[in-house]
Amino acid sequence: MATTPAAPANGNTALNFEAKIRDALLASLERHILTEAAGGQLPARVRLTDAQRRAIWLGQLSSEPQLTVDRVRGLSGDRLVPAAQGFSFRLAGSAPAEIDVEVSFAVYIALHASQAEQRAFTHAVTDDVDPSAAAKAAAQVGGKTPGRQLAAVWMKVPVGPVSVRVEVHDGARGSTRFGAQAVEDAIRAAVRPAAGSEPFRPRRTASPVGSLPRDADMADDPAWASYCASNLIAAADAALPQFAAALDVDVLATEAGRDVLITLVNTTPPEDAQFADQARMIPFDRKHLDTRLYEARVTARTDAALAPYTLEQVANSHRYDRTVPAFGQAAPVVAGIDPATGVTTFESGYGATALTQRPHPRTTSDGGKTIDARFDAVIADPVVAVTAIVDAHAAWVVEHWSDAALTARATARGWSDEAIAEAKRDADTARDEVEWIRAGVRTIERDEVLREAFVLANRAMQMVGASKGYDSWRLFQIAWMVGCLPAVADPEADPSVQIETVQTGGGKSEAYLGVMLIHLFHARLTGETAGVNVWARFPLRLLSTQQTARFAEAVFAAEVLRRNDPRISGGDPFGVGFFVGSTNTPNRIYAANSQYSNGVDPHSPKLAERCRVLEHCPACDPSGSGRKVLVQFDEASWTMRHICQNPACPLSGVLPIWVVDDDIYRNAPSVLVGTVDRLAQIAQNKAFQIIFGQAQSRCPRHGYTPDPTYCAVFGCKAPQVPMPPGFGSLRCEIADELHLLEESLGALDGMYETLLQRIGTRLGNRPLHIVAATATLEGYENQVLHLYQRSARRFPAPGPDAGETFFSYTDPEDPLRRYVGVRPRGITMVTAAAEVTRMYAAWLERSIANPASAAADAGLNHADPHALSVVEKALRDDYAVLLGYCLRNEDLSSYTRDDRVRSLVETSDNLAIISGSAEPAAVREAVRRLGAPPEDPSRRIRLIAATRAIGHGFDSPRLGVMVLMGTPTQAAEVIQATARVGRTHPGLIVHVFNPSRDRDASVFRYYTAWITYLDRLVHKVPVNRESLPVLRRVLSGALMAWTLQVYEVAWTKSGKGRYALSKSDQFRKALDTAFLDRTRLIEDLSAGLGLNPANPYHDMHRTEVVRYVDAMMSVVSVSGESNTRTADLLDPSVPRSLRDIEAPITIHGNV
């Protein structure tokens, strides 16, 4: 019966209406996949091919006796197919319990093949045989065609449901077998050939012995009948295979009750006990005997009192019920209770389904009053607008976190004393959050300049929003920005790292872009005219590539405002530097005849395309529908330029964006966007001084330089000009995807972060304002302490109920993602994923061809024009691209080479592969074609195969279906990866578990609950800056950072003949003249690496520093020469990347 959701009325209701239609479509796809994988679509008691039977990979059970025999013989057999499946639950107390169990399954019996079936089977087998092998076989039989295999033709026979009453008595323990006779009777009644069919007839083994058929025997029906009569046993003598199954019930007494495990076990006799003839003389061969049970299901019902299991692996919280009613055993289990009868039903299935709901930003107070966060309102009167928001927030906290509200929840949910104490601490955190935001309101009340910067930032974001279809902040965005305002004006007023933690796709980027813009405008309004102000760093290269366009949109909007504001129109433009290093773009561009050019012409179109980071101008063409930005090298300024060719654009001409490291240093863009690894440049390049605001001079043609005399471009003889007033320094650091700064990367980054801060302080810069963002974070206080040696504030604070805060709520009527977990049997994980891909492609093709049929199959009213239009759009746009996510590059390679996957991609353009080694240009092209599908179907992306690289920052509303291969070890990766689908419309994730991995099997037991509790399963981020090996690894980097960024400037100005300390002879001279002495070096290294003189734990770290300085001074004093770099004398070597955690080894050999 068609069940189209209720017709839309307004707003969210209309959106929910369409979301439910899309979710119904995805549920239909889910059913198709599970049904076909288990063979449920195959009709019973009809003739089936061997290929149809072999395609089944869910719901089978191997014969337990056969597995035993195979193990004894040393064979692997059906090791990926379990012999039993079921579930466990817990009986409360010790009272007797009655459990009514039903089991059902299907078996496959081999039939005698017809002439046509034998001929088709022979051709299919021959197609798979190497021609040379066939010729060799023919030669061995005198040139004649060798005998062919007898065809495997099958019939599916359903068995059951069979009902079995299980009684668990007081004191029952151990394992008991039930129902073997009842199942045997059901099998005996069901297993018989269909009318007109004969059981499989093997060759005679008695004289005369039957031979295998040759091609002539299959020429026609008479020939085939003659062959069968002469070589096969008679139909009356053929025997059917035997099948058997039983229920095993295991009872284990625990402190909480009695655990009951009910499993259906396949006890079918092994092949050596199975005979194809009535005389039991001819054993079945494996090609014509299948001892598996198929489509196995177990259902149990009981009215006994039950006690749930507690998931100890889920972190305890007063917000969550950590219990589950049952665990699956080799299969998922669904439990439900009938409130009328009190009967609980447990049922096994082929796949585990978990549904999540979409969070929504709150727009009204509890009283229904609209909370105005529109750009217009904030711009018109920022103090009034944000005060109203804070007042509404405070009222919500009072209502939901009051003692009375907590008492009511404690009573209703049965909180323990520990849970009550935790809730009270969380209530204090919520009240503190309100006061933190109020402090920001008070700051802009009294600070007119900051208020004006805040307004200008809102104007810029209003311009960005206008191009994207929104005119308002989300409440958490504007509240977080206001809370950050005191630190914008004075970082010492609030030195904590402010972390915004909202779900993926929740708007984190817009919030920190707002903070960035406030910094830019505040710097210019307080007298700065140039310099780097903000540095946004991402742990992954793909992230920085994807985010650069977003930053450019906001910064270019600010630049348009700057040019038209006489207060700040002087000085350098607001611009963006794509700061990622040579893996993506060159560190420096050399003349074509230079020995360092490697034959690359600066004017080469290929080099220009490599340097492209913008396809279209964000200022005039954010939708990407107009003319592409021109990228070309300009010899006069020696920069790679992005040029907007639209004369009507407010930024027409050369855009303020730089992508080559050398260009970035020489132009000092106000915002840097790049990877965390570029922080290692503090110890590699003295031009990093410019980021510290320490440019020494400026070339009129080529820009800033750290040298007071020479231009940074080789060969330029133009006289340098003094630095203009107002050259600023780094003010704000943005760390996105904070949770990825972990383990060795986090430890090294923490050391360099401290260096960055300490050197900045030494140079007289203001402390950094550090903000961060992530969707998955646990243990953030410790992580931030190790990264930045600061305290941390998480925003927004969680509400008293899971999924709800003042700023957002979860709509139970709005589906977000549908997770389906499957654990393949008999095939590998990648093969199963390829099968899912094939099924998806077939479903999509059928559905597009007949949307009305697809709607009806989904239970929708296909006669409803609105519903049908939603279905058509969903099939054409929202679910037309499949994302295959692999944990390993090996799996990615196997998956994309599989013939079933290749059938989905007719051309190479239909497939996009995104991994850590993907070229940025390829990623941009994939994003472009995904967002704006070409008219030509051969150019459209149909499949994206990706690794972890896509799990952060790759956003598209057209990704709606995913195949996830394997289970990541970290819950955070699951959250990030699966968030690539369902961003705008409901999504489907088919999670294919690895059947040979124990962890996957463990998660599969409670998959539905596992998805529900994913955010509670996020591990604390492991990072330890106190590690002595990490300290030793970074000492050389710390020394070079102080040398290049601090010592060298003073050294070159202290006398004649003194130049770069990066030359070892100059460094030796600085030591000899006591310009650098042992005490200073030890103190600076210790301070730069965050060692606390008052902390006894750091005594061993200081000892390492002293040892290093003494050894270094000794080496430099002896080996310092004019032709040797100082860094080359240091041991260990200076890290070139923050991932360079292991010191390189030197291999010496004789050639």
PAVEX-155959 format. One record per residue (C-alpha): x, y, z; residue number from 1. Coordinates in steps of 0.2 Angstrom, whole numbers. Example, Ala and Ser with C-alpha at 12.3 -4.5 7.8 and 13.67 -1.06 7.14 Angstrom:
x y z pos
62 -22 39 1
68 -5 36 2
// end
This chain:
x y z pos
0 0 0 1
7 17 -5 2
12 27 10 3
18 44 4 4
21 56 19 5
9 68 24 6
8 83 12 7
19 98 16 8
11 113 25 9
26 125 27 10
44 127 31 11
52 113 40 12
37 102 37 13
39 104 18 14
58 99 19 15
54 84 30 16
41 79 17 17
54 78 4 18
67 71 15 19
55 56 20 20
52 53 1 21
71 52 -2 22
74 41 13 23
60 29 7 24
70 28 -9 25
85 24 0 26
76 11 11 27
70 3 -5 28
88 2 -11 29
93 -5 5 30
80 -19 4 31
86 -23 -14 32
104 -25 -8 33
100 -36 7 34
87 -46 -3 35
98 -50 -18 36
114 -53 -7 37
104 -66 2 38
96 -74 -13 39
79 -69 -7 40
74 -63 -25 41
77 -80 -32 42
61 -90 -34 43
58 -106 -25 44
56 -123 -34 45
61 -117 -51 46
77 -121 -60 47
92 -110 -56 48
109 -108 -64 49
125 -111 -54 50
130 -93 -56 51
113 -87 -47 52
117 -98 -32 53
136 -93 -31 54
131 -74 -31 55
124 -76 -14 56
134 -69 0 57
123 -65 15 58
112 -77 26 59
121 -93 23 60
127 -105 36 61
141 -118 33 62
139 -136 39 63
147 -138 55 64
152 -156 52 65
159 -151 35 66
170 -137 43 67
177 -150 55 68
181 -162 41 69
190 -148 31 70
200 -143 46 71
206 -160 49 72
211 -161 31 73
220 -144 32 74
208 -136 20 75
201 -118 23 76
184 -123 17 77
170 -111 21 78
180 -102 34 79
172 -85 30 80
154 -93 32 81
149 -96 50 82
140 -113 55 83
128 -104 67 84
120 -88 70 85
108 -81 82 86
108 -69 97 87
110 -67 116 88
99 -58 128 89
98 -58 147 90
84 -65 158 91
82 -55 174 92
81 -65 190 93
81 -84 192 94
62 -88 188 95
59 -101 174 96
56 -94 157 97
48 -100 141 98
55 -94 124 99
46 -98 108 100
58 -99 94 101
55 -100 75 102
68 -104 62 103
68 -104 44 104
80 -106 30 105
82 -113 12 106
92 -126 5 107
98 -129 -13 108
97 -146 -21 109
106 -151 -38 110
95 -156 -52 111
98 -166 -68 112
102 -154 -82 113
92 -153 -98 114
101 -153 -115 115
100 -134 -116 116
106 -131 -98 117
121 -143 -101 118
125 -134 -117 119
124 -117 -109 120
134 -122 -94 121
148 -130 -105 122
149 -114 -115 123
150 -103 -99 124
164 -114 -92 125
173 -115 -108 126
173 -96 -109 127
183 -96 -92 128
196 -108 -98 129
213 -103 -106 130
212 -109 -124 131
230 -116 -123 132
224 -127 -108 133
209 -133 -118 134
221 -137 -133 135
232 -147 -122 136
218 -156 -114 137
212 -161 -132 138
229 -167 -137 139
229 -179 -122 140
213 -187 -128 141
219 -190 -146 142
214 -173 -153 143
196 -176 -148 144
186 -163 -138 145
189 -168 -119 146
174 -173 -108 147
164 -159 -101 148
159 -156 -83 149
141 -161 -79 150
131 -145 -77 151
126 -138 -60 152
107 -134 -60 153
99 -130 -44 154
82 -128 -35 155
79 -118 -20 156
69 -126 -7 157
62 -116 8 158
61 -124 25 159
50 -118 39 160
46 -108 48 161
49 -121 62 162
42 -118 79 163
52 -124 94 164
48 -121 113 165
63 -118 123 166
61 -119 142 167
75 -111 153 168
72 -118 171 169
79 -111 187 170
97 -117 189 171
99 -121 170 172
117 -119 165 173
127 -124 150 174
122 -129 132 175
107 -138 127 176
101 -143 109 177
83 -141 105 178
72 -144 90 179
83 -156 79 180
69 -168 76 181
56 -154 72 182
68 -147 59 183
72 -164 52 184
54 -167 49 185
52 -150 41 186
66 -153 30 187
60 -170 25 188
43 -163 20 189
50 -149 10 190
65 -157 1 191
59 -165 -15 192
61 -160 -33 193
48 -150 -42 194
36 -158 -54 195
45 -162 -70 196
62 -161 -62 197
74 -175 -58 198
87 -175 -44 199
105 -174 -50 200
111 -190 -59 201
129 -194 -57 202
140 -205 -69 203
139 -223 -66 204
154 -230 -57 205
149 -249 -60 206
153 -257 -76 207
151 -250 -89 208
158 -234 -81 209
150 -218 -87 210
160 -205 -96 211
159 -186 -96 212
149 -179 -110 213
157 -172 -126 214
151 -158 -137 215
142 -171 -149 216
132 -177 -134 217
124 -160 -132 218
120 -157 -150 219
101 -160 -147 220
89 -168 -136 221
90 -185 -143 222
109 -185 -142 223
108 -179 -124 224
95 -192 -119 225
106 -206 -127 226
121 -200 -117 227
112 -199 -101 228
104 -217 -103 229
121 -224 -107 230
132 -215 -94 231
122 -209 -79 232
112 -218 -66 233
94 -219 -68 234
82 -206 -62 235
74 -219 -50 236
91 -223 -42 237
96 -204 -39 238
96 -199 -21 239
93 -182 -13 240
106 -174 -1 241
103 -174 17 242
101 -158 27 243
100 -155 46 244
99 -141 59 245
96 -138 77 246
95 -124 90 247
108 -123 103 248
103 -114 119 249
118 -108 130 250
114 -102 148 251
127 -93 158 252
123 -86 175 253
130 -68 179 254
127 -56 193 255
115 -46 182 256
104 -62 178 257
106 -76 165 258
113 -74 148 259
104 -84 135 260
112 -87 118 261
101 -95 105 262
109 -100 89 263
103 -110 73 264
117 -122 69 265
119 -131 53 266
122 -149 57 267
121 -156 39 268
132 -171 36 269
148 -168 27 270
151 -173 9 271
159 -189 13 272
143 -195 21 273
132 -189 7 274
128 -200 -8 275
120 -196 -24 276
112 -214 -27 277
100 -224 -17 278
113 -238 -15 279
124 -226 -6 280
139 -230 -17 281
142 -214 -27 282
147 -200 -16 283
141 -182 -21 284
155 -171 -28 285
156 -153 -21 286
150 -146 -38 287
133 -154 -36 288
132 -154 -17 289
129 -138 -6 290
128 -142 12 291
125 -124 17 292
109 -117 23 293
103 -101 15 294
92 -86 20 295
94 -92 38 296
83 -83 51 297
80 -85 69 298
65 -77 79 299
62 -78 98 300
48 -72 108 301
46 -72 127 302
36 -63 140 303
49 -66 154 304
57 -52 163 305
73 -46 154 306
88 -36 159 307
98 -25 146 308
116 -26 143 309
127 -11 147 310
140 -6 134 311
155 -3 145 312
165 3 130 313
153 19 128 314
159 33 140 315
146 35 154 316
136 51 153 317
119 57 161 318
113 61 143 319
114 43 136 320
106 26 140 321
121 15 137 322
110 -1 136 323
106 -13 122 324
93 -27 123 325
103 -40 114 326
119 -44 105 327
119 -53 88 328
129 -68 85 329
136 -69 67 330
121 -59 62 331
112 -43 67 332
97 -43 79 333
82 -32 81 334
72 -32 97 335
55 -25 100 336
42 -26 114 337
23 -26 112 338
17 -14 125 339
0 -23 125 340
6 -40 129 341
23 -37 136 342
31 -49 124 343
48 -46 118 344
53 -51 100 345
71 -54 95 346
74 -57 76 347
90 -60 66 348
93 -51 50 349
105 -50 35 350
110 -32 38 351
109 -21 53 352
101 -4 50 353
103 12 60 354
94 28 57 355
100 46 62 356
91 62 62 357
96 79 55 358
101 93 67 359
94 110 64 360
99 127 70 361
87 135 82 362
79 151 76 363
66 154 90 364
66 154 109 365
56 141 119 366
41 154 119 367
41 154 100 368
49 171 98 369
60 173 83 370
79 176 88 371
85 188 75 372
103 184 69 373
101 191 51 374
116 201 45 375
105 216 43 376
100 216 61 377
118 214 67 378
125 227 56 379
111 240 60 380
114 238 79 381
127 225 84 382
125 228 103 383
106 226 103 384
106 211 91 385
119 201 100 386
112 206 118 387
95 199 112 388
103 183 107 389
113 181 124 390
97 185 134 391
88 171 125 392
103 159 128 393
103 164 146 394
84 161 148 395
86 144 139 396
100 139 151 397
90 144 166 398
75 134 161 399
84 118 155 400
99 118 168 401
89 123 183 402
90 112 199 403
72 108 196 404
74 103 178 405
89 92 183 406
79 84 198 407
65 80 186 408
77 72 174 409
86 62 187 410
70 55 193 411
64 50 176 412
80 42 171 413
86 35 187 414
102 44 188 415
116 38 200 416
124 50 212 417
139 51 199 418
127 56 185 419
119 70 196 420
136 77 200 421
141 77 182 422
125 85 177 423
128 99 190 424
145 102 183 425
138 103 165 426
125 116 172 427
140 127 178 428
148 125 161 429
133 131 153 430
131 146 164 431
149 150 162 432
147 150 143 433
133 163 144 434
145 174 154 435
159 171 141 436
148 178 127 437
141 192 138 438
160 198 140 439
161 199 122 440
145 210 121 441
152 222 135 442
168 223 124 443
160 230 109 444
149 241 120 445
165 250 126 446
177 248 111 447
171 258 96 448
185 252 85 449
182 233 88 450
163 236 86 451
166 244 69 452
178 229 64 453
164 218 69 454
151 227 58 455
163 227 43 456
166 208 46 457
147 206 45 458
146 216 29 459
159 205 21 460
150 189 26 461
133 196 20 462
141 198 3 463
147 180 4 464
130 174 10 465
121 183 -4 466
130 173 -17 467
126 157 -7 468
108 160 -3 469
108 164 16 470
106 181 25 471
108 176 43 472
121 168 55 473
117 153 64 474
115 156 82 475
131 147 87 476
141 156 74 477
137 173 80 478
138 169 98 479
155 161 96 480
161 176 86 481
155 188 100 482
163 177 113 483
180 178 104 484
179 197 103 485
189 201 119 486
204 190 113 487
203 199 96 488
206 216 105 489
218 209 118 490
223 191 117 491
230 192 135 492
212 195 141 493
207 178 136 494
222 167 131 495
212 151 131 496
211 141 114 497
193 143 109 498
186 127 100 499
170 126 91 500
163 109 90 501
148 106 80 502
143 92 68 503
150 90 51 504
142 102 39 505
136 112 54 506
144 129 48 507
161 129 57 508
170 137 43 509
158 152 42 510
161 155 61 511
180 155 60 512
179 165 44 513
170 178 53 514
183 179 67 515
196 180 53 516
188 195 46 517
186 204 62 518
205 202 65 519
208 209 47 520
197 224 49 521
203 227 67 522
221 227 62 523
218 240 48 524
207 251 59 525
221 251 72 526
235 257 61 527
241 242 52 528
243 244 33 529
251 227 28 530
257 210 34 531
251 193 38 532
237 193 51 533
229 176 50 534
236 159 47 535
224 145 45 536
232 128 45 537
225 111 41 538
232 93 44 539
228 87 27 540
233 94 10 541
216 91 2 542
208 100 16 543
218 116 13 544
215 114 -6 545
196 113 -3 546
196 127 10 547
206 140 0 548
191 145 -11 549
180 148 5 550
194 159 12 551
196 168 -4 552
177 172 -5 553
177 180 12 554
194 189 10 555
189 196 -7 556
173 202 0 557
183 211 13 558
195 218 0 559
180 225 -9 560
174 234 7 561
192 240 11 562
194 248 -6 563
179 258 -4 564
182 263 14 565
193 279 15 566
198 274 33 567
207 258 27 568
209 260 9 569
228 263 10 570
241 250 11 571
241 233 4 572
226 223 -2 573
218 210 9 574
224 194 1 575
226 175 2 576
242 165 2 577
240 146 -2 578
255 140 9 579
257 122 6 580
274 119 -1 581
282 110 -16 582
270 95 -16 583
256 106 -23 584
264 122 -30 585
283 127 -32 586
292 134 -18 587
300 146 -30 588
300 149 -49 589
316 150 -58 590
321 157 -75 591
320 144 -89 592
339 144 -91 593
343 142 -72 594
352 127 -66 595
338 125 -53 596
323 126 -66 597
324 107 -70 598
319 112 -88 599
303 120 -82 600
298 136 -92 601
290 149 -80 602
278 153 -94 603
273 135 -96 604
254 132 -97 605
257 116 -87 606
265 125 -73 607
251 138 -73 608
238 125 -71 609
248 116 -57 610
248 133 -48 611
229 136 -51 612
219 136 -34 613
204 145 -41 614
193 140 -55 615
182 156 -55 616
183 173 -47 617
175 172 -30 618
171 191 -31 619
161 191 -46 620
157 172 -51 621
156 162 -34 622
143 150 -43 623
157 146 -56 624
146 149 -71 625
156 162 -79 626
173 163 -87 627
188 154 -79 628
201 164 -70 629
217 166 -80 630
233 159 -72 631
249 165 -80 632
267 170 -75 633
271 188 -74 634
289 191 -77 635
290 209 -72 636
284 205 -54 637
290 187 -55 638
274 180 -48 639
262 167 -54 640
245 177 -55 641
227 173 -55 642
218 186 -66 643
199 189 -67 644
195 193 -84 645
178 201 -80 646
179 220 -83 647
163 222 -72 648
171 213 -57 649
175 224 -42 650
192 215 -42 651
194 214 -60 652
212 211 -65 653
226 203 -54 654
217 195 -39 655
226 196 -22 656
230 178 -21 657
247 170 -21 658
252 151 -22 659
271 150 -23 660
280 151 -7 661
292 164 -13 662
278 175 -20 663
269 173 -3 664
284 179 7 665
287 194 -5 666
268 199 -5 667
264 195 14 668
246 191 11 669
235 195 25 670
228 177 27 671
238 161 24 672
229 145 21 673
239 129 21 674
245 113 30 675
252 112 47 676
268 106 39 677
273 123 34 678
276 128 52 679
292 118 49 680
298 133 38 681
302 143 54 682
318 133 55 683
321 132 36 684
318 149 29 685
324 166 35 686
310 174 24 687
298 167 38 688
303 183 47 689
290 192 36 690
276 182 44 691
283 188 61 692
281 206 54 693
300 208 52 694
302 212 34 695
318 222 32 696
315 231 16 697
305 231 0 698
308 230 -18 699
297 242 -28 700
295 228 -41 701
296 212 -31 702
290 215 -14 703
296 212 4 704
312 204 9 705
321 199 25 706
337 207 19 707
339 226 21 708
350 227 5 709
345 214 -8 710
329 210 -17 711
323 192 -14 712
322 189 -33 713
339 184 -40 714
347 196 -52 715
336 211 -47 716
347 227 -45 717
333 239 -41 718
337 249 -25 719
327 243 -10 720
315 256 -1 721
312 257 18 722
298 248 25 723
282 258 26 724
274 261 43 725
261 249 49 726
268 232 43 727
259 220 54 728
262 203 61 729
253 187 64 730
238 189 76 731
227 174 74 732
229 156 71 733
215 145 65 734
217 126 67 735
204 116 58 736
201 98 61 737
210 99 78 738
207 81 81 739
219 76 68 740
234 84 77 741
238 68 86 742
252 56 91 743
269 60 83 744
262 74 72 745
253 82 87 746
269 81 97 747
280 89 84 748
267 102 80 749
266 106 99 750
285 110 100 751
284 121 85 752
268 130 91 753
278 135 106 754
293 140 96 755
281 151 86 756
274 159 101 757
290 162 111 758
299 169 96 759
284 181 92 760
285 187 110 761
304 190 109 762
301 200 93 763
288 211 102 764
273 204 94 765
256 203 103 766
251 185 109 767
242 174 96 768
224 172 97 769
221 154 93 770
205 147 88 771
201 129 82 772
187 119 75 773
182 100 74 774
167 89 73 775
174 75 84 776
184 79 99 777
187 70 116 778
200 75 129 779
202 92 121 780
209 100 137 781
225 89 137 782
227 90 119 783
227 109 119 784
239 109 134 785
251 98 124 786
249 108 108 787
249 126 114 788
252 125 133 789
236 134 135 790
219 130 143 791
204 127 131 792
186 132 130 793
174 120 120 794
159 129 112 795
145 126 112 796
143 117 129 797
132 101 127 798
114 103 133 799
106 92 146 800
99 81 132 801
109 72 118 802
108 81 102 803
101 97 109 804
108 114 115 805
102 132 114 806
109 134 97 807
103 118 89 808
91 103 91 809
88 87 82 810
72 84 72 811
66 66 74 812
55 68 59 813
69 73 48 814
80 58 42 815
99 62 40 816
108 46 36 817
103 27 35 818
117 16 40 819
117 -3 34 820
130 -14 41 821
133 -31 31 822
146 -44 35 823
149 -54 19 824
150 -73 20 825
160 -83 8 826
168 -68 -1 827
180 -54 3 828
175 -37 9 829
181 -29 -7 830
171 -41 -18 831
156 -38 -7 832
158 -19 -10 833
159 -22 -29 834
143 -32 -28 835
135 -18 -19 836
141 -6 -32 837
134 -17 -46 838
117 -18 -37 839
116 0 -34 840
120 4 -53 841
106 -9 -58 842
94 -1 -46 843
98 17 -52 844
96 12 -70 845
80 4 -67 846
73 18 -57 847
78 32 -69 848
70 22 -83 849
54 20 -73 850
52 33 -58 851
34 28 -55 852
39 10 -52 853
53 15 -41 854
41 26 -31 855
29 12 -29 856
43 0 -24 857
48 12 -11 858
30 12 -4 859
26 30 -11 860
11 35 -20 861
17 36 -38 862
1 45 -43 863
6 60 -32 864
14 73 -44 865
24 81 -30 866
31 65 -24 867
35 59 -41 868
44 75 -45 869
55 73 -29 870
59 55 -34 871
64 60 -51 872
75 74 -45 873
83 62 -32 874
87 49 -44 875
94 61 -57 876
104 72 -45 877
105 67 -27 878
109 48 -29 879
117 48 -46 880
135 47 -39 881
142 33 -28 882
156 36 -16 883
167 21 -12 884
178 24 4 885
193 12 7 886
204 12 22 887
219 6 13 888
226 10 -4 889
227 -9 -8 890
208 -10 -6 891
206 6 -17 892
216 -2 -31 893
207 -19 -30 894
190 -11 -29 895
193 1 -44 896
200 -14 -55 897
185 -25 -51 898
174 -29 -67 899
158 -25 -58 900
164 -8 -53 901
172 -5 -70 902
154 -8 -78 903
148 7 -69 904
161 18 -77 905
160 18 -95 906
174 31 -98 907
188 36 -87 908
179 53 -84 909
165 43 -75 910
178 39 -61 911
187 50 -49 912
200 44 -37 913
204 54 -22 914
218 49 -11 915
233 57 -2 916
243 56 -19 917
229 65 -29 918
235 80 -38 919
226 96 -33 920
221 100 -51 921
212 83 -52 922
203 86 -36 923
197 103 -42 924
191 95 -58 925
182 82 -49 926
173 94 -38 927
169 105 -53 928
161 91 -63 929
152 84 -47 930
145 101 -43 931
140 105 -62 932
138 89 -71 933
142 90 -89 934
128 88 -102 935
138 73 -110 936
135 58 -99 937
152 51 -103 938
160 66 -94 939
149 65 -78 940
156 58 -62 941
147 42 -57 942
159 35 -45 943
171 42 -33 944
184 30 -25 945
193 38 -11 946
203 35 5 947
204 45 21 948
209 60 11 949
191 64 6 950
185 62 24 951
188 81 28 952
183 96 19 953
176 87 3 954
158 93 3 955
145 91 -11 956
126 89 -10 957
126 77 -24 958
135 63 -13 959
121 53 -7 960
126 34 -7 961
142 27 0 962
150 10 2 963
162 10 17 964
174 -4 16 965
180 -10 33 966
179 -2 50 967
191 12 55 968
199 10 71 969
194 27 77 970
176 32 78 971
181 50 73 972
185 43 56 973
169 35 54 974
160 51 58 975
170 61 46 976
170 49 32 977
151 45 32 978
147 64 34 979
153 66 16 980
135 59 11 981
119 66 16 982
125 84 18 983
109 91 11 984
97 77 8 985
96 60 17 986
110 48 13 987
114 29 13 988
130 21 20 989
132 3 16 990
145 -2 28 991
154 -18 22 992
163 -26 37 993
179 -36 35 994
174 -54 38 995
191 -59 43 996
194 -45 56 997
190 -48 74 998
186 -30 78 999
174 -29 64 1000
165 -44 70 1001
164 -37 88 1002
156 -20 81 1003
144 -30 70 1004
136 -38 86 1005
129 -21 91 1006
130 -11 75 1007
114 -1 77 1008
119 5 95 1009
137 8 89 1010
131 20 76 1011
119 29 89 1012
134 31 101 1013
148 35 89 1014
151 52 97 1015
153 44 114 1016
166 31 106 1017
178 45 100 1018
194 42 108 1019
204 55 118 1020
217 62 106 1021
234 55 110 1022
248 67 110 1023
263 69 121 1024
275 84 119 1025
284 78 135 1026
292 64 125 1027
311 64 126 1028
313 57 109 1029
302 71 102 1030
312 84 111 1031
328 77 104 1032
321 76 87 1033
316 95 87 1034
331 102 95 1035
340 106 79 1036
324 114 72 1037
322 125 87 1038
340 131 86 1039
338 135 68 1040
322 144 71 1041
330 155 84 1042
345 158 72 1043
335 162 57 1044
321 172 65 1045
330 181 79 1046
348 180 80 1047
352 183 62 1048
344 200 61 1049
354 207 76 1050
370 198 70 1051
370 206 52 1052
368 223 60 1053
381 221 73 1054
397 224 62 1055
405 223 46 1056
408 206 38 1057
393 199 47 1058
380 191 37 1059
369 175 36 1060
371 164 52 1061
364 150 41 1062
382 149 35 1063
392 138 48 1064
408 150 47 1065
397 164 53 1066
389 154 66 1067
406 149 72 1068
411 167 72 1069
396 172 82 1070
401 159 95 1071
419 165 95 1072
414 183 98 1073
402 178 112 1074
388 186 102 1075
380 169 105 1076
385 160 121 1077
380 144 129 1078
369 151 142 1079
359 161 130 1080
357 146 118 1081
351 135 133 1082
339 147 139 1083
331 151 122 1084
330 133 117 1085
322 129 134 1086
310 143 133 1087
306 140 114 1088
302 122 118 1089
291 126 133 1090
301 119 147 1091
296 126 164 1092
311 130 176 1093
299 127 190 1094
294 110 185 1095
305 96 191 1096
298 84 178 1097
307 95 165 1098
324 93 173 1099
328 78 162 1100
322 88 147 1101
334 103 152 1102
348 90 153 1103
345 85 135 1104
345 103 130 1105
362 106 139 1106
369 91 131 1107
364 96 114 1108
370 114 115 1109
387 108 121 1110
389 95 107 1111
383 107 94 1112
395 121 100 1113
410 108 99 1114
405 102 81 1115
403 120 74 1116
419 126 82 1117
429 113 73 1118
419 111 57 1119
412 128 53 1120
417 133 36 1121
411 146 23 1122
405 133 11 1123
395 123 24 1124
377 126 30 1125
375 127 49 1126
360 115 47 1127
371 102 39 1128
382 101 55 1129
367 98 66 1130
363 81 73 1131
349 76 72 1132
345 85 56 1133
332 99 55 1134
315 92 52 1135
308 97 35 1136
291 93 39 1137
281 90 55 1138
279 72 50 1139
298 70 49 1140
297 62 67 1141
311 49 64 1142
329 56 62 1143
336 50 45 1144
350 38 44 1145
366 40 34 1146
371 25 24 1147
390 24 19 1148
396 13 6 1149
411 10 -6 1150
407 12 -24 1151
// end
